[in-house]
C-alpha cells in the first residue's frame, strides 16, 4: 500500500502515528527501526505521542560499524530523537554493538535477538525500513549475495563504495515481521522506488524488493518520492 503526503514532515508524522497505533494495543511489542534523515522527523513525532514505552522494545534494522557516540551511528540518531525524549527504559533498548569487530558484533546482536524471543522464531511486530538511491534497504546493497539468505538472522557486510562495515538484519527477519513500514522522501527516491515497484523482480539488483515485492509493506512517501 502506498500512502502519499505533500511533504517529508507530513509523511514522517503519518508514519509515526501508524507506529504508535500499531504498538499501543500490544502487551509487549518488538520493533526494529532504521536510520537516515527521514526517520529523524518520524522519531521526533513519535516521541511526542502517548505511547507506553515500558511495553515497547527497540531493535535496529542495521548499523554502521562505528561506536554508539559516533556522528554516523544510527543508534545515536535514534537516542537523540526518540529514546531519550520519550524516556524509553534502558532495558528495552537492544542496540547493535557496532563498536566491536563486525562479525562479532553481528553474532552478539543475533544472540540478543534469540534471547529476547526465547528460542522461538524471531517475529518482530514491526520493521521500519528505508530505501537508498541505489534501491538498497537495511544494509543489503545491490549485488550482495545475502539478499538470498533465508537462514541467518544478522550479518556483517562490507560496503566498498562507502569503505565501511555494517551490521544488518537478514531477509529471514525482514520477511517474517508482522508489519513493515517504509518511509521515504525526496526526489532522489522516485527512480529507485519505480524500479523496485514496477521493474522485473530481482532482489539481488534491487534489494528493497525484499520488503516491497516479496511481502506486504505500507509505504509512507512524500509527493517528491512517490513514483
QUIJOPE-V830738 format. One record per backbone hydrogen bond with DSSP energy under -0.5 kcal/mol. NH is the residue of the N-H (numbers start at 1). CO is the residue of the C=O. If there is no record, write none. Layout:
BEGIN
NH:CO + NH:CO
END
This chain:
BEGIN
3:1 + 3:219 + 4:2 + 5:221 + 11:7 + 12:8 + 13:9 + 14:10 + 15:11 + 16:12 + 17:13 + 18:14 + 19:15 + 20:16 + 21:17 + 22:18 + 23:19 + 24:20 + 25:21 + 26:23 + 29:55 + 31:57 + 32:126 + 33:59 + 40:36 + 41:37 + 41:38 + 42:38 + 43:39 + 44:40 + 45:41 + 46:42 + 47:43 + 48:44 + 48:45 + 49:45 + 49:46 + 51:49 + 53:51 + 55:52 + 56:53 + 57:29 + 58:92 + 59:31 + 59:57 + 61:33 + 62:33 + 63:167 + 65:165 + 66:64 + 70:67 + 73:70 + 77:73 + 78:74 + 79:75 + 80:76 + 81:77 + 82:78 + 83:78 + 84:79 + 86:82 + 87:83 + 87:84 + 88:83 + 92:89 + 93:90 + 94:58 + 94:92 + 95:93 + 97:95 + 98:96 + 100:97 + 105:101 + 106:102 + 107:103 + 108:104 + 109:105 + 110:106 + 111:107 + 112:108 + 113:109 + 114:110 + 115:111 + 116:112 + 117:113 + 118:115 + 119:114 + 120:117 + 123:121 + 124:122 + 125:30 + 126:30 + 127:179 + 128:32 + 129:127 + 129:181 + 132:136 + 135:132 + 137:140 + 140:137 + 141:139 + 143:204 + 144:141 + 145:143 + 147:144 + 148:145 + 149:146 + 155:168 + 157:166 + 159:157 + 159:164 + 160:158 + 162:159 + 163:159 + 163:160 + 164:159 + 166:157 + 167:63 + 168:155 + 169:61 + 170:153 + 171:146 + 172:149 + 173:170 + 174:170 + 175:171 + 176:172 + 177:173 + 178:124 + 181:127 + 182:218 + 183:129 + 184:220 + 189:186 + 190:187 + 191:187 + 193:189 + 194:190 + 195:191 + 196:192 + 197:193 + 198:194 + 199:194 + 199:195 + 202:200 + 205:202 + 206:202 + 208:135 + 209:206 + 210:207 + 211:208 + 212:208 + 213:209 + 214:209 + 218:180 + 219:1 + 219:217 + 220:182 + 221:3 + 221:219 + 222:184 + 223:5 + 225:222 + 226:222
END
